[in-house]
Amino acid sequence: MELKSDYPFFQFESPDSLAQFSVWMIPTAGGGIVSIFAWDWGGWKIAAAVALVFLLLIIGLRTSITVRADQVKVVRKWFFVPYRTYTSPWIEDVSFGGDWGLDDGAIGVVVRMNGQDIHIGTAKNMHYLYESLCEVAYTGRQLARE
């Protein structure tokens, strides 16, 4: 069976745990300041509205990766709206997003493209993502279809 050159070897989309953590740190770390102003402006209703806004931001953060024969593309998006795209002709390295590239304590996978580390995935899907991307990146073969 011959594949078209634009047929992806691998596609994957999941929540983006690093982006979610980063966004959640804004109301948590800076929450004291936000809460003081929100409380002065309208009490618990405003504080609840601020928490809801950040919850909606966090729920919608996703990352997708598409690996084709001639290009790797990582797209960060909020629900369906892309806000950052990374492209490269190949994947330079794949590692876990924890200390020293090990899976202990990792919350996702790091893909190195064009000398830049891009975090994708979550702790729940990192092993599948790591094995799949290593197979595609280091063997150059298409993954078996499931």
C-alpha positions in Angstrom: 0.0 0.0 0.0 1.5 3.3 -1.1 0.8 6.4 0.9 0.4 10.0 -0.3 3.3 12.2 0.7 0.9 14.4 2.7 -0.5 11.5 4.7 0.5 11.9 8.4 2.7 9.2 10.0 1.4 10.2 13.4 -1.2 12.6 14.8 -2.1 13.2 18.4 -4.0 15.9 20.4 -4.4 16.2 24.1 -4.7 18.7 26.9 -1.5 20.7 27.5 -0.5 20.1 31.1 2.4 22.6 31.2 0.3 25.4 29.8 -2.6 24.5 32.1 -0.2 24.6 35.1 1.2 27.9 34.0 -2.2 29.5 33.6 -3.4 28.1 36.9 -0.3 29.7 38.6 -1.6 33.2 37.8 -4.6 33.1 40.1 -2.9 30.9 42.6 0.4 32.7 43.0 -1.1 36.2 42.3 -4.4 35.3 43.8 -4.0 37.4 46.8 -3.8 40.6 44.8 -6.6 39.5 42.4 -8.8 38.4 45.3 -8.3 41.7 47.2 -9.3 43.8 44.2 -12.1 41.4 43.3 -13.5 41.4 46.8 -13.5 45.2 46.9 -15.3 45.4 43.5 -18.1 42.9 44.3 -17.2 40.3 46.9 -17.5 36.6 46.4 -19.4 37.0 43.1 -16.5 38.7 41.4 -14.0 36.2 43.0 -16.1 33.3 41.7 -16.3 34.9 38.2 -12.5 35.3 38.1 -12.1 31.6 39.1 -14.6 30.6 36.4 -12.7 32.6 33.7 -9.4 30.9 34.7 -11.1 27.5 34.7 -12.4 28.1 31.2 -8.9 29.1 30.1 -7.4 26.0 31.6 -10.0 23.5 30.2 -9.5 24.8 26.7 -5.7 24.6 26.4 -4.6 21.8 24.1 -1.7 20.8 22.0 -1.6 18.7 18.8 1.3 17.2 16.9 1.3 16.0 13.3 4.3 14.1 11.9 4.5 13.9 8.1 7.3 12.6 5.9 8.6 16.2 5.3 7.4 18.2 8.3 6.6 18.0 12.0 4.0 20.5 13.2 3.0 21.2 16.8 0.0 23.5 17.3 -1.0 25.0 20.7 -4.6 26.0 20.8 -7.3 27.2 23.1 -10.3 25.1 22.2 -10.3 25.4 18.4 -8.3 28.7 18.2 -4.6 28.1 17.5 -2.3 30.6 19.3 1.2 29.1 18.6 2.5 26.9 15.9 5.9 25.2 15.7 7.2 23.5 12.5 10.4 21.6 11.6 11.5 19.2 9.0 12.2 16.6 11.7 12.2 15.8 15.4 15.7 16.1 16.9 15.0 14.4 20.2 12.2 13.1 22.4 12.3 13.0 26.2 10.1 13.1 29.2 9.2 16.5 30.7 10.7 15.8 34.1 14.1 16.2 35.6 16.9 14.7 33.4 14.4 13.6 30.8 13.2 10.7 33.0 9.6 9.6 33.5 9.8 10.0 37.3 7.8 13.1 38.1 7.2 14.0 34.4 4.0 15.6 33.3 4.4 15.1 29.6 6.8 14.7 26.8 9.3 17.2 25.4 10.0 17.2 21.7 13.1 19.1 20.4 12.6 20.8 17.1 14.9 23.4 15.6 16.9 23.5 18.8 13.7 24.4 20.8 12.1 22.2 23.5 8.3 21.9 23.1 6.3 20.3 25.9 3.2 18.3 24.8 0.8 15.9 26.4 -0.1 15.0 30.0 1.1 12.5 32.6 -1.7 10.2 31.6 -0.6 9.9 28.0 3.1 10.5 28.2 4.3 6.9 27.9 2.2 6.3 24.7 3.3 9.6 23.2 7.0 9.0 24.1 7.0 5.5 22.5 5.1 6.6 19.4 7.2 9.7 18.8 10.5 7.8 19.3 9.4 5.1 16.8 8.5 7.7 14.2 11.5 10.0 14.9 14.2 7.4 15.2 13.1 4.7 12.7 11.4 6.9 10.1 8.7 4.3 9.7 5.0 4.8 9.8 3.3 3.6 12.9 1.0 0.6 12.6 -2.6 1.7 12.3 -4.7 0.6 15.2 
